[in-house]
Amino acid sequence: MPNRDTVFSRLNGRWHERALRAFMLIVLAHWAEHLVQAYQVYVLRWPMHQARGVLGQAFPWLVHSEVLHYGYALIMLAGIWALLPGFVGRSRAWWLAALVIQFWHHIEHALLQGQVIAGRTLFGSPVPTSIVQLWFPRLELHLFYNSVVFVPMMVAMYYHLFPSAPDAARMRCGCALHPHPATS
Ligand SMILES: [Zn+2]
């Protein structure tokens, strides 16, 4: 890729650290909301419709609006994709894994969103239903999706912050915290 000074190349060069920090904050907050919701259902035994995480207690429409779920899945996909070029070597493989999984997660949300727009549901279900939701309930499924995207992102971040010497030599951003390789 030519080293032109575009927003995109800056995002993966000198802005990578700041962009990643902001993005990870959003991702963490969203994942925490899913964890809180599971806690409300399994530990506090709240009825499903009332278990809306933290923000959703004040703003129920946040949880009950399909378009916001879809929008978030899309932002997440775009963010992982946009910040990918900054990752090299081992960290890139893990970040790419998160991208592939998020791509599928986003397809599931697109299906849900499509049912709202079309005004009819799939599989004869009374509510919008995604494919894997045929086998697993929505709360557990999306907790699972967010976790299997989150974990490879965390591993990628670890290798990005503590790169091996060959990986560090190829990095164009200032994210690495350690001048010495943590892994060989
Ligand atoms: Zn970086």
Backbone and ligand atoms as CSV (ligand in chain L), in Angstrom:
chain,resi,resn,atom,element,x,y,z
A,1,MET,N,N,0.851,-1.191,0.000
A,1,MET,CA,C,0.000,0.000,0.000
A,1,MET,C,C,0.891,1.247,0.000
A,2,PRO,N,N,0.678,2.180,-0.903
A,2,PRO,CA,C,1.502,3.394,-0.930
A,2,PRO,C,C,1.286,4.190,0.351
A,3,ASN,N,N,2.336,4.842,0.794
A,3,ASN,CA,C,2.266,5.525,2.076
A,3,ASN,C,C,1.744,6.954,1.932
A,4,ARG,N,N,0.571,7.105,1.339
A,4,ARG,CA,C,-0.010,8.423,1.186
A,4,ARG,C,C,-0.555,8.901,2.528
A,5,ASP,N,N,-0.522,10.206,2.731
A,5,ASP,CA,C,-0.977,10.745,4.010
A,5,ASP,C,C,-2.475,11.035,3.958
A,6,THR,N,N,-3.272,9.973,3.958
A,6,THR,CA,C,-4.721,10.122,3.983
A,6,THR,C,C,-5.198,9.933,5.417
A,7,VAL,N,N,-6.477,10.258,5.646
A,7,VAL,CA,C,-7.052,10.036,6.973
A,7,VAL,C,C,-6.905,8.567,7.350
A,8,PHE,N,N,-7.127,7.715,6.336
A,8,PHE,CA,C,-7.071,6.276,6.561
A,8,PHE,C,C,-5.665,5.833,6.982
A,9,SER,N,N,-4.646,6.385,6.331
A,9,SER,CA,C,-3.271,5.973,6.680
A,9,SER,C,C,-2.862,6.574,8.022
A,10,ARG,N,N,-3.352,7.756,8.319
A,10,ARG,CA,C,-3.057,8.363,9.633
A,10,ARG,C,C,-3.722,7.560,10.743
A,11,LEU,N,N,-4.957,7.104,10.447
A,11,LEU,CA,C,-5.728,6.316,11.415
A,11,LEU,C,C,-4.965,5.050,11.802
A,12,ASN,N,N,-4.157,4.552,10.868
A,12,ASN,CA,C,-3.390,3.340,11.133
A,12,ASN,C,C,-1.921,3.642,11.395
A,13,GLY,N,N,-1.581,4.926,11.427
A,13,GLY,CA,C,-0.216,5.346,11.740
A,13,GLY,C,C,-0.197,6.087,13.056
A,14,ARG,N,N,0.005,7.405,12.983
A,14,ARG,CA,C,0.177,8.123,14.246
A,14,ARG,C,C,-1.113,8.290,15.038
A,15,TRP,N,N,-2.277,8.108,14.405
A,15,TRP,CA,C,-3.545,8.195,15.157
A,15,TRP,C,C,-4.018,6.836,15.676
A,16,HIS,N,N,-3.288,5.773,15.336
A,16,HIS,CA,C,-3.762,4.423,15.677
A,16,HIS,C,C,-4.017,4.266,17.175
A,17,GLU,N,N,-3.073,4.750,17.973
A,17,GLU,CA,C,-3.176,4.585,19.421
A,17,GLU,C,C,-4.443,5.257,19.959
A,18,ARG,N,N,-4.656,6.526,19.553
A,18,ARG,CA,C,-5.822,7.270,20.030
A,18,ARG,C,C,-7.115,6.632,19.522
A,19,ALA,N,N,-7.115,6.265,18.244
A,19,ALA,CA,C,-8.317,5.673,17.644
A,19,ALA,C,C,-8.653,4.351,18.314
A,20,LEU,N,N,-7.636,3.532,18.562
A,20,LEU,CA,C,-7.851,2.232,19.205
A,20,LEU,C,C,-8.397,2.416,20.613
A,21,ARG,N,N,-7.832,3.406,21.323
A,21,ARG,CA,C,-8.255,3.637,22.700
A,21,ARG,C,C,-9.741,4.017,22.729
A,22,ALA,N,N,-10.154,4.910,21.855
A,22,ALA,CA,C,-11.557,5.335,21.809
A,22,ALA,C,C,-12.454,4.171,21.408
A,23,PHE,N,N,-12.012,3.415,20.413
A,23,PHE,CA,C,-12.812,2.297,19.911
A,23,PHE,C,C,-12.968,1.218,20.984
A,24,MET,N,N,-11.873,0.882,21.670
A,24,MET,CA,C,-11.932,-0.160,22.690
A,24,MET,C,C,-12.843,0.253,23.849
A,25,LEU,N,N,-12.893,1.553,24.124
A,25,LEU,CA,C,-13.763,2.056,25.188
A,25,LEU,C,C,-15.232,1.790,24.846
A,26,ILE,N,N,-15.594,2.056,23.593
A,26,ILE,CA,C,-16.962,1.828,23.132
A,26,ILE,C,C,-17.286,0.335,23.190
A,27,VAL,N,N,-16.341,-0.477,22.704
A,27,VAL,CA,C,-16.535,-1.931,22.667
A,27,VAL,C,C,-16.710,-2.484,24.080
A,28,LEU,N,N,-15.857,-2.013,24.997
A,28,LEU,CA,C,-15.909,-2.477,26.385
A,28,LEU,C,C,-17.241,-2.099,27.033
A,29,ALA,N,N,-17.687,-0.867,26.817
A,29,ALA,CA,C,-18.938,-0.390,27.416
A,29,ALA,C,C,-20.119,-1.224,26.925
A,30,HIS,N,N,-20.117,-1.520,25.630
A,30,HIS,CA,C,-21.200,-2.297,25.046
A,30,HIS,C,C,-21.199,-3.735,25.577
A,31,TRP,N,N,-20.006,-4.316,25.667
A,31,TRP,CA,C,-19.893,-5.689,26.170
A,31,TRP,C,C,-20.330,-5.752,27.630
A,32,ALA,N,N,-19.948,-4.729,28.417
A,32,ALA,CA,C,-20.348,-4.657,29.824
A,32,ALA,C,C,-21.871,-4.614,29.933
A,33,GLU,N,N,-22.532,-3.899,29.014
A,33,GLU,CA,C,-23.995,-3.830,29.025
A,33,GLU,C,C,-24.603,-5.226,28.822
A,34,HIS,N,N,-24.010,-6.006,27.920
A,34,HIS,CA,C,-24.497,-7.368,27.709
A,34,HIS,C,C,-24.306,-8.224,28.966
A,35,LEU,N,N,-23.177,-8.038,29.642
A,35,LEU,CA,C,-22.914,-8.794,30.870
A,35,LEU,C,C,-23.908,-8.404,31.962
A,36,VAL,N,N,-24.174,-7.096,32.096
A,36,VAL,CA,C,-25.122,-6.617,33.106
A,36,VAL,C,C,-26.510,-7.196,32.827
A,37,GLN,N,N,-26.895,-7.227,31.557
A,37,GLN,CA,C,-28.208,-7.762,31.198
A,37,GLN,C,C,-28.316,-9.239,31.588
A,38,ALA,N,N,-27.251,-10.008,31.320
A,38,ALA,CA,C,-27.261,-11.425,31.700
A,38,ALA,C,C,-27.359,-11.568,33.214
A,39,TYR,N,N,-26.690,-10.685,33.944
A,39,TYR,CA,C,-26.738,-10.684,35.410
A,39,TYR,C,C,-28.158,-10.394,35.890
A,40,GLN,N,N,-28.812,-9.433,35.243
A,40,GLN,CA,C,-30.181,-9.074,35.624
A,40,GLN,C,C,-31.139,-10.246,35.425
A,41,VAL,N,N,-30.904,-11.016,34.360
A,41,VAL,CA,C,-31.799,-12.128,34.063
A,41,VAL,C,C,-31.492,-13.346,34.936
A,42,TYR,N,N,-30.197,-13.691,35.050
A,42,TYR,CA,C,-29.840,-14.949,35.726
A,42,TYR,C,C,-29.681,-14.828,37.230
A,43,VAL,N,N,-29.155,-13.695,37.704
A,43,VAL,CA,C,-28.919,-13.553,39.136
A,43,VAL,C,C,-30.079,-12.821,39.803
A,44,LEU,N,N,-30.497,-11.699,39.208
A,44,LEU,CA,C,-31.573,-10.919,39.822
A,44,LEU,C,C,-32.947,-11.443,39.423
A,45,ARG,N,N,-32.979,-12.333,38.421
A,45,ARG,CA,C,-34.232,-12.966,37.970
A,45,ARG,C,C,-35.263,-11.947,37.494
A,46,TRP,N,N,-34.813,-10.853,36.872
A,46,TRP,CA,C,-35.752,-9.890,36.312
A,46,TRP,C,C,-36.382,-10.496,35.071
A,47,PRO,N,N,-37.630,-10.111,34.793
A,47,PRO,CA,C,-38.225,-10.582,33.531
A,47,PRO,C,C,-37.435,-10.029,32.342
A,48,MET,N,N,-37.337,-10.821,31.280
A,48,MET,CA,C,-36.504,-10.476,30.132
A,48,MET,C,C,-36.751,-9.050,29.605
A,49,HIS,N,N,-38.032,-8.659,29.535
A,49,HIS,CA,C,-38.344,-7.358,28.937
A,49,HIS,C,C,-37.813,-6.199,29.788
A,50,GLN,N,N,-37.653,-6.448,31.103
A,50,GLN,CA,C,-37.164,-5.396,31.992
A,50,GLN,C,C,-35.642,-5.387,32.128
A,51,ALA,N,N,-34.998,-6.474,31.717
A,51,ALA,CA,C,-33.542,-6.576,31.843
A,51,ALA,C,C,-32.901,-5.840,30.674
A,52,ARG,N,N,-32.547,-4.574,30.904
A,52,ARG,CA,C,-32.068,-3.751,29.804
A,52,ARG,C,C,-30.672,-3.191,30.032
A,53,GLY,N,N,-29.870,-3.848,30.878
A,53,GLY,CA,C,-28.525,-3.344,31.130
A,53,GLY,C,C,-28.570,-2.078,31.963
A,54,VAL,N,N,-27.591,-1.190,31.789
A,54,VAL,CA,C,-27.515,0.032,32.599
A,54,VAL,C,C,-28.179,1.201,31.862
A,55,LEU,N,N,-27.683,1.523,30.686
A,55,LEU,CA,C,-28.239,2.640,29.909
A,55,LEU,C,C,-29.703,2.384,29.567
A,56,GLY,N,N,-30.031,1.125,29.317
A,56,GLY,CA,C,-31.379,0.755,28.913
A,56,GLY,C,C,-32.411,0.953,30.016
A,57,GLN,N,N,-31.957,1.063,31.276
A,57,GLN,CA,C,-32.905,1.332,32.363
A,57,GLN,C,C,-33.452,2.750,32.212
A,58,ALA,N,N,-32.572,3.674,31.831
A,58,ALA,CA,C,-32.992,5.062,31.641
A,58,ALA,C,C,-33.615,5.273,30.258
A,59,PHE,N,N,-33.093,4.548,29.275
A,59,PHE,CA,C,-33.546,4.731,27.890
A,59,PHE,C,C,-33.955,3.387,27.278
A,60,PRO,N,N,-35.150,2.892,27.630
A,60,PRO,CA,C,-35.559,1.556,27.168
A,60,PRO,C,C,-35.510,1.397,25.646
A,61,TRP,N,N,-35.751,2.497,24.921
A,61,TRP,CA,C,-35.765,2.400,23.454
A,61,TRP,C,C,-34.398,1.976,22.910
A,62,LEU,N,N,-33.328,2.222,23.705
A,62,LEU,CA,C,-31.990,1.811,23.270
A,62,LEU,C,C,-31.929,0.305,23.049
A,63,VAL,N,N,-32.601,-0.428,23.935
A,63,VAL,CA,C,-32.532,-1.884,23.886
A,63,VAL,C,C,-33.593,-2.447,22.947
A,64,HIS,N,N,-34.749,-1.756,22.896
A,64,HIS,CA,C,-35.857,-2.322,22.135
A,64,HIS,C,C,-35.869,-1.886,20.676
A,65,SER,N,N,-34.916,-1.014,20.291
A,65,SER,CA,C,-34.872,-0.566,18.903
A,65,SER,C,C,-33.897,-1.426,18.102
A,66,GLU,N,N,-34.454,-2.145,17.125
A,66,GLU,CA,C,-33.610,-3.038,16.314
A,66,GLU,C,C,-32.581,-2.260,15.506
A,67,VAL,N,N,-32.952,-1.046,15.069
A,67,VAL,CA,C,-32.054,-0.283,14.213
A,67,VAL,C,C,-30.786,0.135,14.975
A,68,LEU,N,N,-30.917,0.361,16.292
A,68,LEU,CA,C,-29.734,0.713,17.079
A,68,LEU,C,C,-28.804,-0.487,17.241
A,69,HIS,N,N,-29.398,-1.674,17.414
A,69,HIS,CA,C,-28.575,-2.888,17.491
A,69,HIS,C,C,-27.832,-3.083,16.172
A,70,TYR,N,N,-28.557,-2.876,15.090
A,70,TYR,CA,C,-27.925,-3.031,13.783
A,70,TYR,C,C,-26.834,-1.979,13.586
A,71,GLY,N,N,-27.150,-0.733,13.939
A,71,GLY,CA,C,-26.188,0.364,13.808
A,71,GLY,C,C,-24.916,0.085,14.587
A,72,TYR,N,N,-25.084,-0.444,15.791
A,72,TYR,CA,C,-23.905,-0.741,16.593
A,72,TYR,C,C,-23.065,-1.843,15.943
A,73,ALA,N,N,-23.722,-2.895,15.461
A,73,ALA,CA,C,-23.003,-4.003,14.814
A,73,ALA,C,C,-22.236,-3.499,13.588
A,74,LEU,N,N,-22.828,-2.532,12.892
A,74,LEU,CA,C,-22.209,-1.969,11.692
A,74,LEU,C,C,-20.994,-1.105,12.057
A,75,ILE,N,N,-21.146,-0.276,13.086
A,75,ILE,CA,C,-20.043,0.578,13.552
A,75,ILE,C,C,-18.872,-0.288,14.012
A,76,MET,N,N,-19.229,-1.362,14.710
A,76,MET,CA,C,-18.234,-2.301,15.219
A,76,MET,C,C,-17.466,-2.929,14.048
A,77,LEU,N,N,-18.202,-3.352,13.033
A,77,LEU,CA,C,-17.584,-3.967,11.855
A,77,LEU,C,C,-16.681,-2.952,11.148
A,78,ALA,N,N,-17.195,-1.739,10.950
A,78,ALA,CA,C,-16.435,-0.689,10.268
A,78,ALA,C,C,-15.176,-0.328,11.061
A,79,GLY,N,N,-15.303,-0.262,12.382
A,79,GLY,CA,C,-14.166,0.090,13.231
A,79,GLY,C,C,-13.067,-0.949,13.168
A,80,ILE,N,N,-13.444,-2.222,13.275
A,80,ILE,CA,C,-12.447,-3.296,13.236
A,80,ILE,C,C,-11.754,-3.288,11.874
A,81,TRP,N,N,-12.553,-3.091,10.817
A,81,TRP,CA,C,-12.001,-3.073,9.466
A,81,TRP,C,C,-11.066,-1.877,9.259
A,82,ALA,N,N,-11.485,-0.694,9.704
A,82,ALA,CA,C,-10.715,0.530,9.474
A,82,ALA,C,C,-9.378,0.518,10.213
A,83,LEU,N,N,-9.335,-0.162,11.364
A,83,LEU,CA,C,-8.111,-0.137,12.174
A,83,LEU,C,C,-7.212,-1.344,11.903
A,84,LEU,N,N,-7.662,-2.239,11.024
A,84,LEU,CA,C,-6.887,-3.463,10.719
A,84,LEU,C,C,-5.489,-3.199,10.143
A,85,PRO,N,N,-5.319,-2.267,9.166
A,85,PRO,CA,C,-3.987,-2.107,8.553
A,85,PRO,C,C,-2.874,-1.761,9.555
A,86,GLY,N,N,-3.243,-1.184,10.693
A,86,GLY,CA,C,-2.235,-0.838,11.705
A,86,GLY,C,C,-1.674,-2.055,12.408
A,87,PHE,N,N,-2.381,-3.179,12.318
A,87,PHE,CA,C,-1.930,-4.403,12.983
A,87,PHE,C,C,-1.015,-5.194,12.056
A,88,VAL,N,N,0.091,-5.688,12.610
A,88,VAL,CA,C,0.996,-6.507,11.799
A,88,VAL,C,C,1.266,-7.834,12.507
A,89,GLY,N,N,1.730,-8.809,11.744
A,89,GLY,CA,C,2.179,-10.094,12.291
A,89,GLY,C,C,1.119,-10.810,13.094
A,90,ARG,N,N,1.521,-11.248,14.296
A,90,ARG,CA,C,0.648,-12.066,15.119
A,90,ARG,C,C,-0.622,-11.313,15.526
A,91,SER,N,N,-0.490,-10.040,15.857
A,91,SER,CA,C,-1.662,-9.278,16.292
A,91,SER,C,C,-2.675,-9.151,15.151
A,92,ARG,N,N,-2.172,-9.064,13.908
A,92,ARG,CA,C,-3.064,-8.932,12.757
A,92,ARG,C,C,-3.947,-10.167,12.584
A,93,ALA,N,N,-3.359,-11.352,12.801
A,93,ALA,CA,C,-4.129,-12.596,12.656
A,93,ALA,C,C,-5.317,-12.609,13.617
A,94,TRP,N,N,-5.098,-12.166,14.851
A,94,TRP,CA,C,-6.173,-12.162,15.846
A,94,TRP,C,C,-7.209,-11.086,15.549
A,95,TRP,N,N,-6.742,-9.923,15.100
A,95,TRP,CA,C,-7.666,-8.828,14.768
A,95,TRP,C,C,-8.536,-9.225,13.574
A,96,LEU,N,N,-7.907,-9.939,12.630
A,96,LEU,CA,C,-8.626,-10.425,11.451
A,96,LEU,C,C,-9.690,-11.446,11.861
A,97,ALA,N,N,-9.365,-12.299,12.823
A,97,ALA,CA,C,-10.329,-13.282,13.328
A,97,ALA,C,C,-11.546,-12.551,13.901
A,98,ALA,N,N,-11.297,-11.480,14.653
A,98,ALA,CA,C,-12.396,-10.686,15.220
A,98,ALA,C,C,-13.242,-10.085,14.091
A,99,LEU,N,N,-12.592,-9.656,13.025
A,99,LEU,CA,C,-13.300,-9.067,11.877
A,99,LEU,C,C,-14.232,-10.087,11.215
A,100,VAL,N,N,-13.725,-11.307,11.018
A,100,VAL,CA,C,-14.522,-12.360,10.371
A,100,VAL,C,C,-15.738,-12.707,11.236
A,101,ILE,N,N,-15.524,-12.865,12.536
A,101,ILE,CA,C,-16.625,-13.217,13.440
A,101,ILE,C,C,-17.643,-12.079,13.491
A,102,GLN,N,N,-17.140,-10.829,13.560
A,102,GLN,CA,C,-18.048,-9.674,13.605
A,102,GLN,C,C,-18.837,-9.552,12.301
A,103,PHE,N,N,-18.220,-9.975,11.198
A,103,PHE,CA,C,-18.927,-9.931,9.925
A,103,PHE,C,C,-20.183,-10.802,9.994
A,104,TRP,N,N,-20.036,-12.011,10.539
A,104,TRP,CA,C,-21.195,-12.899,10.670
A,104,TRP,C,C,-22.209,-12.327,11.659
A,105,HIS,N,N,-21.736,-11.826,12.797
A,105,HIS,CA,C,-22.596,-11.217,13.812
A,105,HIS,C,C,-23.431,-10.097,13.166
A,106,HIS,N,N,-22.781,-9.314,12.313
A,106,HIS,CA,C,-23.444,-8.214,11.620
A,106,HIS,C,C,-24.507,-8.722,10.633
A,107,ILE,N,N,-24.224,-9.852,9.964
A,107,ILE,CA,C,-25.218,-10.457,9.061
A,107,ILE,C,C,-26.474,-10.841,9.838
A,108,GLU,N,N,-26.280,-11.406,11.013
A,108,GLU,CA,C,-27.413,-11.789,11.855
A,108,GLU,C,C,-28.257,-10.559,12.208
A,109,HIS,N,N,-27.560,-9.441,12.544
A,109,HIS,CA,C,-28.290,-8.210,12.864
A,109,HIS,C,C,-28.973,-7.640,11.624
A,110,ALA,N,N,-28.329,-7.781,10.463
A,110,ALA,CA,C,-28.939,-7.291,9.222
A,110,ALA,C,C,-30.236,-8.061,8.950
A,111,LEU,N,N,-30.222,-9.367,9.236
A,111,LEU,CA,C,-31.428,-10.185,9.072
A,111,LEU,C,C,-32.545,-9.707,9.996
A,112,LEU,N,N,-32.170,-9.413,11.259
A,112,LEU,CA,C,-33.154,-8.932,12.226
A,112,LEU,C,C,-33.726,-7.604,11.768
A,113,GLN,N,N,-32.835,-6.701,11.334
A,113,GLN,CA,C,-33.239,-5.378,10.880
A,113,GLN,C,C,-34.141,-5.487,9.647
A,114,GLY,N,N,-33.783,-6.381,8.740
A,114,GLY,CA,C,-34.564,-6.580,7.518
A,114,GLY,C,C,-35.991,-6.986,7.817
A,115,GLN,N,N,-36.170,-7.796,8.869
A,115,GLN,CA,C,-37.518,-8.253,9.235
A,115,GLN,C,C,-38.361,-7.104,9.762
A,116,VAL,N,N,-37.707,-6.164,10.480
A,116,VAL,CA,C,-38.434,-4.993,10.981
A,116,VAL,C,C,-38.868,-4.124,9.806
A,117,ILE,N,N,-37.949,-3.913,8.841
A,117,ILE,CA,C,-38.254,-3.075,7.674
A,117,ILE,C,C,-39.353,-3.719,6.828
A,118,ALA,N,N,-39.237,-5.028,6.628
A,118,ALA,CA,C,-40.197,-5.731,5.774
A,118,ALA,C,C,-41.548,-5.913,6.476
A,119,GLY,N,N,-41.555,-5.760,7.809
A,119,GLY,CA,C,-42.802,-5.915,8.557
A,119,GLY,C,C,-43.266,-7.355,8.647
A,120,ARG,N,N,-42.361,-8.311,8.411
A,120,ARG,CA,C,-42.717,-9.714,8.609
A,120,ARG,C,C,-41.514,-10.472,9.148
A,121,THR,N,N,-41.756,-11.546,9.865
A,121,THR,CA,C,-40.652,-12.257,10.512
A,121,THR,C,C,-40.335,-13.552,9.766
A,122,LEU,N,N,-39.146,-14.057,10.009
A,122,LEU,CA,C,-38.705,-15.308,9.398
A,122,LEU,C,C,-39.105,-16.492,10.272
A,123,PHE,N,N,-39.135,-17.646,9.690
A,123,PHE,CA,C,-39.313,-18.916,10.385
A,123,PHE,C,C,-40.622,-18.983,11.181
A,124,GLY,N,N,-41.628,-18.168,10.785
A,124,GLY,CA,C,-42.911,-18.193,11.475
A,124,GLY,C,C,-42.843,-17.755,12.930
A,125,SER,N,N,-41.811,-16.984,13.279
A,125,SER,CA,C,-41.648,-16.551,14.665
A,125,SER,C,C,-42.452,-15.272,14.925
A,126,PRO,N,N,-42.949,-15.097,16.172
A,126,PRO,CA,C,-43.697,-13.867,16.475
A,126,PRO,C,C,-42.802,-12.626,16.536
A,127,VAL,N,N,-41.483,-12.793,16.776
A,127,VAL,CA,C,-40.551,-11.665,16.821
A,127,VAL,C,C,-39.452,-11.885,15.790
A,128,PRO,N,N,-38.767,-10.778,15.358
A,128,PRO,CA,C,-37.649,-10.960,14.419
A,128,PRO,C,C,-36.644,-11.978,14.955
A,129,THR,N,N,-36.236,-12.884,14.090
A,129,THR,CA,C,-35.396,-14.002,14.506
A,129,THR,C,C,-34.230,-14.159,13.534
A,130,SER,N,N,-33.014,-14.352,14.080
A,130,SER,CA,C,-31.859,-14.587,13.216
A,130,SER,C,C,-31.636,-16.088,13.073
A,131,ILE,N,N,-30.685,-16.468,12.222
A,131,ILE,CA,C,-30.509,-17.883,11.881
A,131,ILE,C,C,-30.099,-18.723,13.097
A,132,VAL,N,N,-29.003,-18.327,13.761
A,132,VAL,CA,C,-28.509,-19.138,14.882
A,132,VAL,C,C,-29.473,-19.074,16.072
A,133,GLN,N,N,-30.327,-18.053,16.068
A,133,GLN,CA,C,-31.341,-17.910,17.116
A,133,GLN,C,C,-32.370,-19.044,17.069
A,134,LEU,N,N,-32.377,-19.797,15.979
A,134,LEU,CA,C,-33.264,-20.959,15.892
A,134,LEU,C,C,-32.853,-22.006,16.924
A,135,TRP,N,N,-31.566,-21.993,17.307
A,135,TRP,CA,C,-31.057,-22.991,18.256
A,135,TRP,C,C,-30.726,-22.411,19.621
A,136,PHE,N,N,-30.408,-21.096,19.657
A,136,PHE,CA,C,-30.018,-20.488,20.939
A,136,PHE,C,C,-30.845,-19.221,21.172
A,137,PRO,N,N,-31.278,-18.978,22.428
A,137,PRO,CA,C,-32.046,-17.762,22.710
A,137,PRO,C,C,-31.211,-16.503,22.477
A,138,ARG,N,N,-31.894,-15.406,22.181
A,138,ARG,CA,C,-31.213,-14.178,21.769
A,138,ARG,C,C,-30.225,-13.641,22.807
A,139,LEU,N,N,-30.615,-13.602,24.065
A,139,LEU,CA,C,-29.718,-13.038,25.086
A,139,LEU,C,C,-28.392,-13.791,25.132
A,140,GLU,N,N,-28.467,-15.114,25.225
A,140,GLU,CA,C,-27.260,-15.944,25.304
A,140,GLU,C,C,-26.462,-15.836,24.009
A,141,LEU,N,N,-27.177,-15.837,22.884
A,141,LEU,CA,C,-26.508,-15.821,21.585
A,141,LEU,C,C,-25.674,-14.552,21.412
A,142,HIS,N,N,-26.266,-13.405,21.742
A,142,HIS,CA,C,-25.531,-12.158,21.508
A,142,HIS,C,C,-24.482,-11.891,22.578
A,143,LEU,N,N,-24.685,-12.444,23.756
A,143,LEU,CA,C,-23.623,-12.421,24.764
A,143,LEU,C,C,-22.440,-13.234,24.219
A,144,PHE,N,N,-22.760,-14.370,23.632
A,144,PHE,CA,C,-21.737,-15.230,23.033
A,144,PHE,C,C,-21.036,-14.520,21.866
A,145,TYR,N,N,-21.819,-13.946,20.954
A,145,TYR,CA,C,-21.235,-13.235,19.807
A,145,TYR,C,C,-20.285,-12.135,20.263
A,146,ASN,N,N,-20.744,-11.327,21.223
A,146,ASN,CA,C,-19.914,-10.212,21.668
A,146,ASN,C,C,-18.648,-10.711,22.351
A,147,SER,N,N,-18.745,-11.872,23.025
A,147,SER,CA,C,-17.566,-12.431,23.679
A,147,SER,C,C,-16.585,-12.986,22.661
A,148,VAL,N,N,-17.071,-13.712,21.653
A,148,VAL,CA,C,-16.146,-14.319,20.695
A,148,VAL,C,C,-15.557,-13.281,19.745
A,149,VAL,N,N,-16.096,-12.067,19.736
A,149,VAL,CA,C,-15.436,-10.977,19.013
A,149,VAL,C,C,-14.452,-10.282,19.952
A,150,PHE,N,N,-14.887,-10.122,21.196
A,150,PHE,CA,C,-14.094,-9.394,22.190
A,150,PHE,C,C,-12.778,-10.117,22.515
A,151,VAL,N,N,-12.825,-11.432,22.685
A,151,VAL,CA,C,-11.628,-12.173,23.102
A,151,VAL,C,C,-10.487,-12.069,22.066
A,152,PRO,N,N,-10.735,-12.366,20.773
A,152,PRO,CA,C,-9.630,-12.187,19.814
A,152,PRO,C,C,-9.154,-10.729,19.714
A,153,MET,N,N,-10.048,-9.762,19.939
A,153,MET,CA,C,-9.618,-8.358,19.942
A,153,MET,C,C,-8.640,-8.100,21.080
A,154,MET,N,N,-8.932,-8.690,22.232
A,154,MET,CA,C,-8.056,-8.517,23.397
A,154,MET,C,C,-6.697,-9.157,23.151
A,155,VAL,N,N,-6.701,-10.379,22.550
A,155,VAL,CA,C,-5.435,-11.057,22.248
A,155,VAL,C,C,-4.642,-10.224,21.246
A,156,ALA,N,N,-5.349,-9.698,20.219
A,156,ALA,CA,C,-4.696,-8.852,19.220
A,156,ALA,C,C,-4.083,-7.622,19.881
A,157,MET,N,N,-4.825,-7.008,20.809
A,157,MET,CA,C,-4.326,-5.823,21.513
A,157,MET,C,C,-3.065,-6.162,22.309
A,158,TYR,N,N,-3.072,-7.344,22.932
A,158,TYR,CA,C,-1.895,-7.754,23.702
A,158,TYR,C,C,-0.658,-7.834,22.800
A,159,TYR,N,N,-0.788,-8.530,21.667
A,159,TYR,CA,C,0.354,-8.658,20.760
A,159,TYR,C,C,0.702,-7.327,20.084
A,160,HIS,N,N,-0.290,-6.439,20.007
A,160,HIS,CA,C,-0.036,-5.125,19.413
A,160,HIS,C,C,0.727,-4.221,20.391
A,161,LEU,N,N,0.375,-4.321,21.670
A,161,LEU,CA,C,1.039,-3.497,22.687
A,161,LEU,C,C,2.397,-4.074,23.081
A,162,PHE,N,N,2.512,-5.413,22.996
A,162,PHE,CA,C,3.773,-6.083,23.327
A,162,PHE,C,C,4.224,-6.932,22.141
A,163,PRO,N,N,4.651,-6.288,21.057
A,163,PRO,CA,C,4.978,-7.048,19.842
A,163,PRO,C,C,6.325,-7.760,19.944
A,164,SER,N,N,6.483,-8.805,19.150
A,164,SER,CA,C,7.787,-9.442,19.026
A,164,SER,C,C,8.692,-8.475,18.254
A,165,ALA,N,N,9.996,-8.689,18.300
A,165,ALA,CA,C,10.928,-7.759,17.638
A,165,ALA,C,C,10.640,-7.615,16.136
A,166,PRO,N,N,10.447,-8.737,15.402
A,166,PRO,CA,C,10.152,-8.584,13.962
A,166,PRO,C,C,8.843,-7.840,13.697
A,167,ASP,N,N,7.821,-8.110,14.533
A,167,ASP,CA,C,6.543,-7.399,14.370
A,167,ASP,C,C,6.723,-5.913,14.688
A,168,ALA,N,N,7.461,-5.626,15.749
A,168,ALA,CA,C,7.662,-4.233,16.170
A,168,ALA,C,C,8.350,-3.434,15.064
A,169,ALA,N,N,9.270,-4.091,14.345
A,169,ALA,CA,C,10.025,-3.406,13.296
A,169,ALA,C,C,9.119,-2.982,12.139
A,170,ARG,N,N,7.972,-3.684,11.978
A,170,ARG,CA,C,7.083,-3.392,10.856
A,170,ARG,C,C,5.948,-2.445,11.229
A,171,MET,N,N,5.812,-2.137,12.514
A,171,MET,CA,C,4.693,-1.297,12.942
A,171,MET,C,C,4.916,0.166,12.567
A,172,ARG,N,N,3.844,0.835,12.130
A,172,ARG,CA,C,3.929,2.247,11.749
A,172,ARG,C,C,3.304,3.150,12.813
A,173,CYS,N,N,2.695,2.527,13.852
A,173,CYS,CA,C,2.033,3.320,14.885
A,173,CYS,C,C,2.868,3.320,16.161
A,174,GLY,N,N,2.455,4.124,17.118
A,174,GLY,CA,C,3.203,4.225,18.370
A,174,GLY,C,C,2.551,3.451,19.498
A,175,CYS,N,N,1.802,2.402,19.169
A,175,CYS,CA,C,1.038,1.678,20.186
A,175,CYS,C,C,1.894,0.817,21.111
A,176,ALA,N,N,3.021,0.297,20.580
A,176,ALA,CA,C,3.825,-0.652,21.367
A,176,ALA,C,C,4.289,-0.009,22.673
A,177,LEU,N,N,4.073,-0.725,23.786
A,177,LEU,CA,C,4.408,-0.191,25.098
A,177,LEU,C,C,5.800,-0.606,25.526
A,178,HIS,N,N,6.304,-1.656,24.918
A,178,HIS,CA,C,7.528,-2.270,25.390
A,178,HIS,C,C,8.551,-2.319,24.263
A,179,PRO,N,N,9.759,-1.783,24.501
A,179,PRO,CA,C,10.755,-1.820,23.440
A,179,PRO,C,C,11.283,-3.232,23.186
A,180,HIS,N,N,11.163,-4.111,24.202
A,180,HIS,CA,C,11.665,-5.470,24.043
A,180,HIS,C,C,10.536,-6.432,23.716
A,181,PRO,N,N,10.811,-7.495,22.996
A,181,PRO,CA,C,9.751,-8.439,22.645
A,181,PRO,C,C,9.214,-9.176,23.864
A,182,ALA,N,N,7.887,-9.262,23.950
A,182,ALA,CA,C,7.262,-10.047,25.007
A,182,ALA,C,C,7.140,-11.484,24.565
A,183,THR,N,N,7.156,-11.668,23.257
A,183,THR,CA,C,7.018,-13.000,22.692
A,183,THR,C,C,8.116,-13.152,21.645
A,184,SER,N,N,8.559,-14.342,21.436
A,184,SER,CA,C,9.613,-14.500,20.430
A,184,SER,C,C,9.114,-15.351,19.283
L,1,ZN,ZN,ZN,-1.316,0.669,16.697
